Amino acid sequence: MRKSFLYTIIAAAFALVACEEMYLPTKDKVSDDDIFSSASSMQVYMARMYSYLPIEDFKYLAEWGVEYNSWLGSFGMEGTGESMNRDCASSFTGERTTYWSNAFTLIHDANHLIEVVPNYESTLGSEVANEAMGQGYFVRAFTFYAMARRFGGIPLVTKTIEYNREDPSTMEVARSSEEETWDQVMADFQKAAELLPVVPSAKGYANKYTAYACLAEAMNYAGCVAKYNQTIQEYKNPKVGEKTGVRVIGFDPDKWQAASKRYFEAAFKAANTVIKSGQYSLYRANSDKYQNMVDMWRDDSSSENIWVRYYSYPTVTHGLDSYSSPCLWHQPLSGGTSPTLDLVELYDGLPRYANGHVKVTDGTDHTNGNYIMYDSPLDFFKDAEPRLRAYVILPMDKFRGVEIETRLGIYKGAAPVKPFANYAYGNSQKYSAHVSNLVCGTSRTNNQMDADAGMTRSGSCGPFDSDAEASTTGFNLRKYLDPDMTLQDIGEGKSDQPFLLMRYADVLLAAAEAGVECALAGSTTVDGANVLTVATASLKDLQDRAGANVLTGNLTASEESRNIVRKERRKELAFEHKSKWDIRRWRVIDEDNRDGFWGVTRDAKEFSDGKNFRFRGLYPFYSTATGKYFLDDRFICDPNRVYSYSTVDYYFAIPGDQVAKSDVIDQQPNR
């Protein structure tokens, strides 16, 4: 799909000069006849559009933005609590490269396609023409959606704009209201679904059900923003833009309820359309639930795949395995995605205290009693749901045929072993600095052999005391990694596994969330279906496939059921660039609403200190006195791994230069 980068002549045909000024192709370069007179030449045009979609996959890093750059290749470290990273420690409050000007270039391309293709329908045929226009609407909808969830109301450029040197102001389009923006996103995805075929003309393109699935996701986002903005004081009755008087973020106080209900109903209808089509199902090719969920990421014939970003070695590649493999495969980096205990703790089948946290001592919580001893740290997870093991490399589990030897150090004190304590939120002191009788390996290259234990201090995969090239949490990423790569295979730009942008699991979760939200808003039946019946069936299907505890009753019109669905999203879609958007649209990152951060009942004071919040690791230690292992639960020993979030961050700032040079582009009212 990325072959379109080769067609630089097409790229040269378009230019962006100002904030949202759209120009027609330069006629002395490439004419419409050159592009649209045949299906094959038009494929070049569409391939270029797809190459520049604001897709968030292996080549996206939230801290940097849409730069199509695979450097670091890390997931979940945007303050979502999914994972830690050796380099980045910031919440998702903005992007280094703001997705603004590049968006309008792509929107221009989509508008031109939509407008011009009807002129060539007699030559192309209605089938080819309809798909081309459908792809144009899909690209425009997807780009508007990417902007809307960043900025709220945006300039809705829905036609090409002629260049006017004499009066450039005629080329400017002001920001629309947030409600108008989401309405346009809905309309464009609906039009795309109407026009697109079930089987697209090229691998990796959207089809009819891709559009419906994206519509469901986008409308759940819109419904949440309309509804949960009401939990944020400055968004209950947001200010209007100074230049135009348009309410560019938030919803009118007398309109948000109706808008939210309308969006959730649209989300449910779109998701249920995919479900009723019978075109897709959850991947169940292997009866072993763990192996099934390992295989699903690499099986191109998967019944679950709705939209996939494909790669192909050696021409179109990424660097995930090079950056995020366990440090046994350090090439040139490793350990870049370290799942947190906070995420792992969401999964079923782990030993727990009465308060819900994992049980590491025989006391009432992790600060009292004695550590529980295990022959291997892996024994702690013997009853965990298979989905967890498929997503996360657990301590001492096998990967690529090798045991991932994971421990933080060797404890030489007497048994039984009391909790190490020093757990306080604000404490970032290393274990080696406050625990006596403990020896730790300091790095991959300085990991001494301990004669008493007959093993290296921190195993082959750490965590190490002072080396961030290993896991910082006691866990490594498993999801997406190629299980067959050798050290010689791994390197920057050598990975080519596909990224599943949209799968049937997304649709089931969208149906479940929209169903509960519809019921909460008083809509019990949508599209001829009982919303809670569909929501319950969707959730149970996912839980069963995952090997999780399956809901015994039915979902209801309650916040409890809403949170059950949210928790399932956090579990199922971890490391898929979804959670950072979920916790934003649910409005659960700011300090007043953080109790809902994980989709479970959890006091935010446990991991939060006002504006700031932190996450935990689970660290294995070997005891020479017992010849066994114990595990310690504590905040990550790194003062840089502290996140913060303000309510203003729920909307990104408009690029300052775009605001300054425009008479109609308003900055966000709260900035």
KEROLUM-230868 format. One record per residue: z, y negated, x of N, C-alpha, C, O in turn. Coordinates in steps of 0.1 Angstrom, whole numbers, plus 5000, padded with zeros to 4 digits. Layout:
BEGIN
ZYXZYXZYXZYX ...
# end
This chain:
BEGIN
500050125008500050005000500049875009499449775005 500749885020500849775029499549745036499449655044 498449835034497149815041496649675038495749625045 497049615027496549485023496749375034496149275034 497749405043497949305053496749285062496549185069 495849395062494649385070493649285065492749235072 493749255052492749175046493149025047493448965037 493148975059493648845061492648735055493048625053 491448775053490548675047490948635033490748525029 491648735026492148695013493348605014493448505006 494148635024495348545026494948405029495648315025 493848395037493448265041492848185029492648055030 492648245018492048185006493048094998492648024989 494348115001495348044993496247965002496547995013 496747854997497647765004498647704995498347674983 499847685001500847614993501247485001501547495013 501047374995501347245002502647184998503347135007 503047194986504247134981505047234973504647344971 506147184967507147274962506547374952506847494953 505847324942505347424932503847384928503447394917 503147334939501747294936500847414939500947484949 500047454929499147574930497747524931497247434925 497047594941495647564943494747684941495147794942 493447654936492547754935492047804949492147734959 491447924950490847974962489847874968489147804961 489847864981488847774988487447844986487247954991 486547774979485347834975484347874987483547964985 484547804998483647835009484147955017483548005026 485248015013485848135019485548255012484748345016 486048264999485848384991485648334977486448254972 484648374970484348334956484948434947485248544950 485048394934485548484924484648604922485048714920 483348574924482348684923482548794934482448914931 482948744946483248834957484348924953484449044957 485348874947486648944944486549024932487049144932 486048974921486249034908485049104902485049144891 483949114910482749174905482749324905481949384899 483749384912483949524912485349564913486249494918 485649684908487049734908487549754923488649724925 486649794932487049814946487449684953488449684960 486649584951487049454957488249394951489049324958 488449414938489649354931490849424936491949374936 490749554940491949624946492449554958493649554960 491649494966492049424978492949304973494049284979 492549234963493349124958494649174952495649114956 494649274945495949324939496849384950498049374949 496249454960497049504971497749394979498849404983 497049284980497749164987498949114979499949084984 498749104965499849064957501049154959502149114960 500749284958501849384960502549374973503749394974 501749344983502349334997503349214998504349225006 503249114989504149004990505048994978505648884976 505249104970506249104960507649084966507849134977 508549024960509949004965510749134963511749134956 510249244969510849374967512049384977511949334988 513049444973514249464981514349614984514849694976 513949644996513949785000514449795015515349725018 513849885023514349895037514149775045514849745055 513149695041512849575048513449445043513049335046 514449465035515149345029516649355034517349455033 517149235038518549225042519049095034518448995036 520049115026520449015017520848885024520548775019 521448895036521848775043520648695048520748575049 519448755050518348685055517348655044516648545044 517248735033516348705022515048785023514948885030 514048745016512748815015511948775027511148685027 512148845038511448825051510548945055509948935066 510549045047509749165051510049215065509149255072 511349225068511849245082512849365081513849345074 512549475088513449585088514649585098515349675099 514749475105515749465115517149485108517449425098 517949565114519349605110519249725100520049815101 518349725090518149835081519549875075519849995075 520249785069521649825064521649795050520949715044 522649865043522749855029524249825025525149865031 524349745014525649735007526649655014527849645010 526249575025527249505032527249355028527749265036 526849325016526749185011527949145003527849054995 529149205007530349164999530449254987531249214978 529649354985529749444973530849544975531249604965 531349564987532349674989531749804991532449904994 530449814991529749944993529849995008530150115010 529649905017529749945031530049825040529949705036 530349855052530549755063529349765073528649875073 529149665080528049655090528649605103529549525103 528049645114528549595127528349445129529149385137 527349385123527049255125527349155114527849045116 526949195102527049095091528349115083528749225080 528948995080530149005071530148875063530948785065 529248875052529248765044528948805029528248905027 529448735020529148755006527648715003527048635011 527148764992525848724988525848594981525748594968 525848484989525948354983524748274985524648154981 523748324992522548264995521748345005522148445009 520548295008519648375017519148275028518848165025 519048325040518548245051517148185048516848065050 516248265043514948225038514948225023514948325016 515048105017515248085003513948124996512848085000 514048204986512848254979512348154969512748154957 511548054973511147944965509647924967508847964958 509247854978507847824980506947944980505847944974 507348054987506548174987506348234974505348304971 507348214965507248264951506048204944505348274937 505948074946504848004938503448034944502448034936 503348074956502048124962501648244954500548264950 502648344953502348464946502148444931501248514926 502848354925502648324911501248264909500548304899 500748184918499348134917498348254917497448254909 498548344926497648454927497648534914496548574909 498848554908498948624895498248544884497448604876 498448414884497848334873496348334874495648344864 495848324887494348324889493748464884492748464878 494448564887493948694882493948704867492948754861 494948664861495048674846493948584840493448624830 493648474845492748374839491248414842490448394833 491048474853489648504857489048634853487948644849 489948734853489448874850488748884837487748954836 489148814826488448824813486948784814486148834807 486648704824485248664826484348774832483148764831 485048874837484248984843484449114836484149224841 485049114824485349234817484049314814484149434814 482949244811481749324808481249394820480549504819 481549344832481149414844482149524848481749634852 483449494847484449584851484749694841485049804845 484549664829484949754818486349714813487149664821 486649744801487849694795489049764801490149704803 488949894805490049964811490449904824491649884826 489549874833489849814846490349674844491249634851 489749604835490149464833491549454827492349374832 491849544818493249544812494249574822495349504823 493949674831494949704841495149584851496249554854 494049524855494149414864494949294858495849244865 494749264845495549154839496949204838497849124839 497149334834498549384834499249374847500449344847 498549404858499149384871499549244874500549214880 498649154869498949004871500148964863501048894869 500349014851501548974843502749044849503848984849 502549164854503749234861504249154873505449134875 503249124881503649044894504248914890505248874896 503748844880504348714876505748734871506648664874 505848834862507148864856508248904867509348854867 507848984876508749034887509148914895510348904900 508248824898508548704907509348604899510348554905 509048584887509948494879511348554878512348484879 511448684876512748754875513548734888514748704888 512848754900513548734913514048594914515148574919 513348494909513748354910514848334900515848264903 514748384888515748354877517048394881518048324878 517248514887518548564890519148494902520348504905 518348424909518848344920519148194916520148144920 518348134908518447994905518647954890519047844888 518548054881518648014867517247964862516248034863 517247844856516047784852515047744863515547694873 513847774862512847754873511647684867511447684855 510747634876509447584871508547694866508247784874 508247704853507447814848505947774849505347724840 505447814860504047784863503247904857503148004864 502647884846501947994839500447974838499748044831 499947884846498547864848498247804861499047744867 497047824866496647764879496547614877496147564867 496947544888496947404887495947344897495947374909 495047264892493947204900494547104910495447034907 493947104922494447014932493946874928492846854924 494946774929494646634925495146544936496346514937 494246514946494646434957495046294953495946234959 494446244942494646104938496046094932496745994933 496446194924497746194918498446324919498446404910 499146344930499846474933500846504922501246624920 501446404916502446424906502046514894502846584888 500646514892500146604881500246744884500046834875 500546784897500646924901502046974900502247094902 502946884897504346934897504746984883504346934873 505647084883506147134871507747134872508247184882 508347074863509847064863510447204860509847294854 511747214863512447334860512647344845513047244838 512447464839512747484825514247524824514947544834 514647534812516047574809516147724813515147794814 517447764815517647904819517148004807516548104810 517447964795517048044784515448054783514948164781 514747944785513347944785512848034796511748104794 513448034807513048114819513148264816512248334818 514348304810514448444807513548484796513048604796 513248394787512248434776510948454782510148544777 510548374792509248394799509248534806508148604806 510248564813510348694820510148804810509448894812 510848794798510648894788509248904783508649014782 508648794780507248794775506248854785505348924781 506448814798505448864808505649014810504649084811 506849064811507049214812506449284800505849394801 506649224788506149294776504649294776504049394772 504049184780502549184781502049274791501049344789 502749284803502349384813502449524807501549604810 503449554800503649694795502549724784502049834783 502149624777501049634767499749674774498949744769 499449614785498149624792498049734802496949794804 499149764809499149864820498950004814499450034804 498250084822498050224818499250314822500150264829 499350434817500350524821500250574836501250584843 498950584840498750624854497950504861496850474857 498550434870497950324876496750364885496650474889 495950264889494750294897495050314912494250364919 496250274916496650294930498050344931498950294924 498350424941499650474943500550354947500250274956 501750354941502650244944502550124935503450034935 501550124926501450014916502350044904502650154901 502649934897503349954884502450014874501249994873 503150094865502450144853503150094841504050004842 502750134829503350084816504850104816505550014812 505350214821506750244820507550174831508750154830 506850144842507550054852507849924846508949864848 506949864839507149734832508249744822509149654822 508349854814509449864805510749874812511749824808 510749954823512049974830512549844836513749814836 511549764842511949644848512349544837513249464839 511749554826512149464814513549494810514349404808 513949624809515249664806516249604816517349554812 515949624828516949564839517049414838518149364838 515949344836515949204836516649154824517449054824 516449214812517149164800518649194800519449114794 519049304806520549324808521049214817522149164815 520349174827520749064835520848934827521948864828 519848904819519848784811521048784801521648684799 521148904795522248914785523648884791524448824785 523848944803525148924810525348774813526448724812 524348714819524448574823524848484810525748404811 524148504799524448434787525848454783526548364779 526248584783527648614778528748584788529748524784 528648624800529748624809529848494817530848464824 528848404815529048264820530248204813530848104818 530548254801531648194793533048224799534048164795 533048314809534348334817534448244828535548244835 533448154831533548064842533547924836532647884829 534547844840534847714833533647624834533247564824 533047614846531947514848530647554842529747474841 530547684837529347724831529447734816528447774809 530647714810530747714796529947614789529347634778 529947494795529147384790528547314802528947204805 527547374808527047324821526347194819525847154809 526247114830525646984830524147004830523547104834 523446894826521946894827521546834840522246774847 520246864843519646804855519546654854519246604844 519746594866519746444866518346384864518246284858 517346454869515946404868515246424855514446334850 515546534848514846564836515646584824515146584813 517046594826517846614814517846754809518346774798 517246844816517146984812518347064817518847044828 518947154808520047234812519447354821519047454815 519447334834518747424843519547554846519047654851 520847544844521647674845522647684833523147584828 522847804829523747834818522947814804521847774804 523747844794523147834780523947734771525147714774 523247684762523947584753525147664746525047774743 526247594744527447654738527147714724527847814721 526247664717525947714703524747814703524347864693 524247854715523147944716523448074724522648164723 524448064732524648184741524848314735524348414739 525548314723525848444717524548504711524348624713 523748424705522448474699521548514710520848624709 521448444721520648474732521048604739520248694741 522348614741522848734747522548864739522048964744 522748854726522448964717521049004717520649114718 520148894717518748924717518248984730517449074730 518848944741518449004754518949154755518149234760 520149174751520649314752519849404742519549524746 519449354731518649434722517249464728516749574727 516649364735515449384742515549484753514649574756 516649484760516949574771517049714766516449814771 517749734755517949864749516549924744516250034747 515849834737514549884732513649924743512950024742 513549844754512649884765513150014772512250094775 514450024774514850144781514650274772514250374776 514850254759514750364750513250404748512950514745 512350304750510950334750510550434761509750524759 511150404773510850494784511450634781510850734784 512650634776513350764773512550844763512250964765 512050774752511350844742509950894746509350984740 509450824756508050864761507951004766506951064766 509151054771509151194777508351194791508151304796 507951084796507251084809508151114821507551154831 509451094820510351104831511551184827511951194816 512251234837513451304835514251294849513651274859 515551324848516351324860515851444869515551554864 515851424882515451524891516451634892517651614894 515951764889516851874889516051994895516152104889 515351974906514552084911515352194918514852304919 516552154922517452254929518652274921519352184917 519052404919520252434911521552394918522552374912 521452384931522652334939522652184938521752114943 523752124931523751984928523751894940523151794940 524451934951524451854963523051854969522451744971 522451974971521151974977520051904969519151844974 520251914956519351854946519251704949518251644949 520451644950520551494952520251454966519951334968 520151544975519651514989518151514988517451434994 517551614981516151634981515351524973514251494976 516051474963515351384954514751254960513851204955 515351214972514851094978513551114986512851024990 513151244988512051274996510951344989509851374995 511151384976510151464969509251374961509651314952 508051364966507051274960506651314946506051234939 506951434943506551484929507751474920507651524909 508751404924509951394915509651344901508951244900 510251404891510051364878510851234875510751174864 511651194884512551074883511850944887512250834883 510850954896510350834902509450754893508450804888 509850634890509050544882508250444890507150414886 508850394901508150294909508650324924509850314926 507750344933508150374947507350284956506250254955 508050244967507450174978507250284989508150344994 505950304992505650405002505450355016505050235018 505750435026505550405040504750525046504750635041 504150495057503450595064503350575079502950475084 503950675086503950665101502550695107501950785102 502050615116502750515124502350375120502750275127 501550355109501050225106501950135098502150015100 502650195088503550115079504950185079505050295073 505850125086507150195089508350105087508149985085 509450155088510750075088511650135098511350225106 512950085099513850125109515150185105516150175113 515250235093516550275088517250375097518450355100 516550485100517250585108517650535122518650585128 516950445127517250385140518550305140519350305150 518850245129519950155128521250205121522350165124 520950305112522050345103522450495104523250545097 521850565114522250705116523650705123524050605129 524350815122525650825130525350815145524150835149 526350775152526050735166525650845176525250815187 525650975171524951075179523551045181522951095190 522950975171521550935172521350785175520550715168 522050735185522050595189520650565195520450605206 519850495187518450465192517850355185517150385175 517950235188518750175199520150135194520950095202 520350145181521650115175522050235166521350335166 523150215159523650325150524850275142525350165145 525250355132526350325124526250195117527350135113 525050145113524950015107525350015093525549905087 525450125086525850125072527050215071526850345071 528250165070529450245070530150225056530750125053 529950325047530550325034532050305034532750355043 532550225025533950195024534750305016534150375008 536050305019536950395010536950344996537050424987 536850214994536850154981535650214972535850244961 534550234978533450294971533650444969533550494958 534050514980534250654980535250694969535150794962 536250604968537350634958536850634944537650684935 535750574941535250574927534750714923534750744911 534450804932533850934929534951034925536151024929 534551134916535551224911535851334921535151364930 536951404918537351524925538151504938538351594946 538751384940539551354952541051354948541351324936 541951404957543351394954543851254953543451164961 544651224942545051084940546551074936547151164932 547050954939548350914934548250874920547150864914 549350854914549450804900548650674898548150644887 548650594909547950464907546450474909545750364908 545950594911544450614912543950614926542750654928 544650564936544150564950544250704956545050794951 543450734966543450864972544750894978545450804983 545151024977546451064981546451114995545751224998 547051045005547051095019548451135024548551185034 549451105016550851155019551351235008550851234997 552551295010553151364999554151284992554951334984 554151154994554951054987554351004975553351054970 554850894970554350834957553250744960552450714950 553050694972551850614976551650634991552450694997 550650564996550350585010551350525020551150535032 552350455015553250385024554550465026555350435034 554650585019555950655020555650805020554450845018 556650885023556451035024555951065038556050985047 555251185039554651225052553151255050552751295039 552351235060550951255059550751405056551451495061 549751435047549351565044548351615055547451545059 548651735059547851795070546651885065546851955055 545551875072544351955069543852015082543851965093 543252135080542552195091541352115096541052105108 540752055086539651965089539651845079540051865068 539251725083539251615073538351645061538551595050 537351735064536451765053537151835041536651835030 538251905044538951975034539551885023539651925012 539751755027540251655017539251645006539551604995 537951665009536851634999536351764993535251764987 537051874994536552004989536152004974535252084970 536851924966536551924952535751804947535651774935 535351724957534651594953533251624947532651724949 532851534938531551554931530451554942530451484951 529451644940528351664949527651534952527051514963 527551444943526851314945527351244957526651184964 528751244958529351174969528851224983528451144991 528851354984528451414997526951395000526551395011 526151384989524751354991524451214995523451185001 525351114992525250974995525850935008525450845015 527051005011527850955022528151075031528451185027 527951055044528351165054529851155056530451055061 530551265051531951265052532451315065531651385072 533651285069534151325083534051475084534651555076 533451515095533251655099532251735091532151855092 531551665082530451735075529251755085529251695095 528351835081527151855089525951765085525751755073 525251715095524051645092523051665103523451665115 521851695100520851735109521251855118520951865130 522051945111522452065118523652045127523952145135 524251935128525351905137526551855130526451775120 527751895134528951845128529151705132529151675144 529451615122529651475125531151455128531951435119 531451475141532851485145533451335144533151255152 534351315135534751185131536351185132536951245124 536851105141538251075141538550945148537750905157 539550875145539850755152540750775164540650695174 541450885165542250905177543051035176542951105166 543951055186544751175187546251125187546651045195 546951175178548451135177549251245183549151365180 550151205193550951295201552351295197553251345205 552751225186554151225182554551355175553751445172 555751355171556351475164555851485150555451385144 555951605144555651625130556951645123557951685129 557151615110556051555102555751415106556651345112 554551365102554151225106554351135095553851145084 555151025098555350925088554150825087553450815097 553850755076552750665075552850555086553950505089 551750525091551650425102552050285097552350195105 551950265084552250135078551250025083550150055087 551749905085550949785089549749775080548649745085 549949795067548849795058548549665052547549645045 549349565054549249435047547849375047547049395057 547449315036546149255034545649175046544549185051 546549085051546148995061546149045075545848975085 546549175077546749225091545449295095544949385088 544949255107543749315112544049375126543049405134 545249405129545649465142545149605143545149685133 544649645155544049775157545249875158546349845161 544850005154545850105154546450115168547750135170 545650115179546150135192547150025196547950045206 547149915189548149805193549449815186550449755190 549549905175550849905168551350045166552450065160 550650155170551050285167551350355181550450365189 552650385183552950455196552450605195552250655184 552350665207551950805208550550835202550150945199 549750725202548350735197547350695208547550595215 546350785211545350755220543950745213543750835205 543150645216541850635209540750615220541050555230 539650665217538450635225538050495223537950445211 537750425233537350275231535850255228535550155223 535050345232533550335229532850465231533450565235 531550465228530750585229530750635244530750755247 530750535253530650565267532050575274532150615286 533050545267534450555272535350625262536250565257 535050745260535750825250536250945258535751055258 537450925264538051025273538351155266538751165255 538251265275538651395270540251405271540751365282 540851445261542351455261542751605264542351695257 543451625275543851755279544751825269544651945267 545651745263546651805254545951865241546251965236 544951785236544251825224543051915227542551985218 542551905239541351985242540051925235539152005232 540051795233538951735227538851585231539851535236 537751525229537651385232538551305222538851355210 538951185226539951115218539351075204540051085194 538151035203537550985190536351065186535551015178 536151185191535051265186533751205190533651105197 532651275186531351225190530851105181529951035185 531551085170531050975161532050875157531850795148 533250875165534250765162534850775149534950885143 535450675143535350535148536050515162537050575165 535450425170535950395183536750265182536550185173 537650245191538650135191537950005192538349905186 536849995200536249865203534749875203534049785209 534149965197532649985197532149995183532450095175 531449895178530949885165529649965163529049965152 529250045173528050125172528250255165527350335163 529550275161529850395153530450345139530550225137 530650435130531250395117532450315119533350345128 532650205111533850125111534850165100535950115100 534450265092535250305081535650445080536550485072 535050525089535350675088534250745081534250865081 533250675075532150735068530850675073530750565079 529750755072528450715075527550725063527750805054 526450645063525450665052524750795053524450845064 524450855041523650985041522450955033521351005036 522550885022521450855013520250795021520550705029 519050835018517850785024517550845038516450865042 518650875047518350915060517551035061517651125052 516551045070515751165072516551275079516951255090 516751385072517651495078516951575088517551655095 515651555091514951635100514651565113514051625122 514951435115514651365127515551405139516751425137 514951415150515651435163515851305170515251205166 516651305180516851185188515551125193515351005194 514651215197513351175202512451115192511651025194 512651155179511851105168512350965164511550875160 513650935165514150815160513850695169513950705182 513650585163513450455171513050345161512850375149 513050225166512750115158511350125153510350155160 511150115139509850125134509250265134508050275135 510050365133509550505133509850585121509450695119 510550525111510850585099509850555088509250445088 509550655079508550635069508950695056508050715047 510250725054510550775040510350665030510550545033 510050705018509850605007511150545002512150605004 510950434995512150364988511850374973510850324969 512850424966512650444951513150314945514350284943 512250224941512550094936513050104921513950034917 512450194914512950214900512850364897511750424899 513850424892513850564888514550584874515050494869 514350704869514850734856516350704854516850674844 517050724865518550694864518750554861519750524854 517950464867518050314863517950294848518650224842 516950364843516650354828517850404820518150334810 518350514823519450574816520650474816521350454806 520950424828522050334830521750204822522750144816 520550154822520250034814520450054800520949974792 520050174795520150214781521650214777522050174767 522450274786523850294784524550154783525350134774 524250074793524849934793524449854781525349794775 523149854779522649774768523149824754523449744745 523349954753523850014741525249974738525549934726 526149974748527449934746527549784743528249734734 526749704750526749554748526249524734526749434727 525249594730524649574716525749604706525949524696 526449714708527549754698528649644698529149614688 528949594710529949494711529549364703530349294698 528249344703527649224696527449244682526949154674 527649364677527549394663526249464659525949494647 525349504669524149574666524349714668524349764680 524449794658524649934659523350014660523350124665 522249964654520950034655519949934660519849824655 519149984670518049904676516949994678517050104683 515749944674514550024676514650164669514150264673 515350164657515550284650516450384655516550504650 517250344666518150444672519550384672519750264673 520550474670521950444672522250414686522150504695 522650294689522750244703523850324711523650354722 524950354704525950434711525650574713526150644723 524850634704524450774706523550784718523650874726 522550694719521650694731522450664744522250724754 523350564743524150534755524950644760525050674772 525650714750526450834754525650944760526051004771 524550974754523651084759523151054773523051134782 522750924775522250874788523350894799523050944810 524550854796525650854806525951004809526151034821 526051084799526451224802525351294810525651384818 524151264807523051324815523151294829523051384838 523451174833523651134847524851204853524751254864 525951204846527151264851527051414854527551464864 526351474845526151624846525251644859525551734867 524151574860523351594872524051564885523851634895 524951474885525751434897526851534900527351534912 527251624891528351704893529651634892530651674897 529651524884530851444882531551494869531051584862 532751434866533351464854532551404842532351284842 532151484833531351444822532251384811533251454807 531851274806532651214795532851314783531851374779 534051324779534351424768534051374754533651454745 534251244752534051194739532751114739531751144745 532751004731531550914730531950774734533050734733 530950704739531150564742531350494729530750524718 532150384730532450304718532150154721531750114732 532250074710532049934712533349874717534149814710 533549894730534849844737534549814751533649854757 535449734756535349694771535649814779535149834790 536449914774536750034782535450114784535150154795 534650124774533350194775532350114784531650174792 532349984782531549904790531849924805530949934813 533149934808533549954822533250094827532950114839 533250194818532850334822531350324827531050394837 530550254820529150244823528950164836528250204845 529750064838529649984850530050064862529450054873 531150144861531550224872530450324875530250354887 529850384865528750484868527550414875526950474884 527250294872526250214879526650204894525850224903 527850164896528350144910528250274918527850274930 528450394912528450514918526950564921526550594932 526150564910524850624910523850534919523050584926 524050404918523050314924523550254937522950154942 524550314943525050264956524050264966523250354967 523950164974523050144985521550134981520650164988 521350074969520050054964519749914961518749884954 520449824967520249674965520449634950519949534946 521249714943521549684929522849614927523049524919 523849664934525249624931525449474933526249414926 524849424943525049274946524649194934525249084931 523549244927523149164915524049204903524349114895 524549324902525349364891526649284891527049224881 527349274902528649204902528449054901529348984896 527249004904526948864901526748844886527348744880 525948924880525648904865526848934857527048874846 527749024861528949054854530048944856531048934849 529748854865530648744869532048794872533048754866 532048884882533348954886533648934901534349024907 533048834908533348824922534348704925535048704935 534348604916535248494918536748544916536948644910 537648464922539048514922539648524909540648604907 539248454898539848464885539348584877539948624867 538248644882537648754874537448884882536848984878 538048894894537849004903538449134899538149234905 539249134889539849264884538749354880538949474880 537649304876536549384871535449414882534449474879 535849394894534849404905534349544906533149564909 535149644905534749784907534349854894533949974894 534449784882534149854870535249944866535050024856 536349944872537550024868538749924867538649814872 539749974861540949894860541649894874542249994878 541549774881542249764894542649624896541849524894 543849604900544449474902543749414914543949474925 543149304913542449244924543349204935542949184946 544649184932545549144943545749254953546149224964 545349374950545349484960544449464971544649504983 543249394969542249374979541849234981540849204987 542549144974542149004973543248914976544448944974 542948794982543948694985543348564981542848484989 543348534968542748414963541148424964540548514959 540648334971539148324973538648444981537448484979 539448494990539048595000539348734995540248754987 538548835000538748974997538349065008537449025016 538849185009538649275020538449425014538649445002 538049515023537849645019538449745029538849705040 538549875025539249975033538450085039537250105035 539050145049538450265054539450385053540550365049 538950505056539750625056539650685069538550745073 540750685077540650725091541350855095542550865093 540550945100541151075104541751075118541351005127 542951145119543651155132543951305134544251375125 543951345147544351475150545751475155546051395164 546551565150547951575154548151695164547851805160 548551665176548751775186549951855182550051975186 550951795175552151875171551851985161552452095161 550851965153550552055142549152125144548952235138 548352075153546952125154546152105142545152175140 546452005134545751975122545451825121545851745130 544751785111544351645109545151585097545551655088 545251455098545751375086544851255085544151215094 544951195073544051075070544950955067545950965060 544450835071545250715069544250615061543150595065 544850565051544150465042544650325046545750295044 543650235050544150105053542950005054541750055054 543249875054542149785055541449795068542049835078 540149765068539349775081539949685091540249565089 540149735103540749665114539849565121539549585133 539349475114538449375119538649245112538349235100 539049135119539349015112538048945106538148855098 536848985111535648925107535148985093534248935087 535749095089535349165077536149115065536749195057 536148985063536748925052535648845044534948765050 535648865031534548805023535148695014536348695011 534348605010534848495001533748464991532548494993 534148414979533148384969533748274960534848284955 532948174957533248074947532348074935531248134936 532848024924532048034912530747964913529747994907 530647864922529347794924528347884929527147854928 528747994936527748084943527048174933526148244937 527448174920526648254911525248214909524348284905 524948084913523548034914523347984928524147904933 522248024934521847974947521347824946520947784935 521547754957521047614958519447614958518847704965 518847514952517447494954517247434968518047354972 516147474975515947414988515947264988515347204980 516747204997516947064996515746984998515546874992 514747025007513546955009512646954996511946854994 512747054988511947064976512546964966511746894958 513846944965514446854956514146714961513846624952 514246684974514146554979512746494977512646374974 511746574978510346524977509746524963508646484961 510546574953510046584940510746494930511946474931 509946444920510546364910511046444898511646384889 510746574898511146654886511946774889512346844880 512146804902512946924906514346884908514746814917 515246934899516646914899517347014908517047134908 518346964915519247054922520247114912520447054901 520947224916521947274907523047174904523447104914 523447154892524347054888525747054896526346954898 526147174900527447194907527347174922528347204929 526147144927526047134942525746994946525546964958 
# end
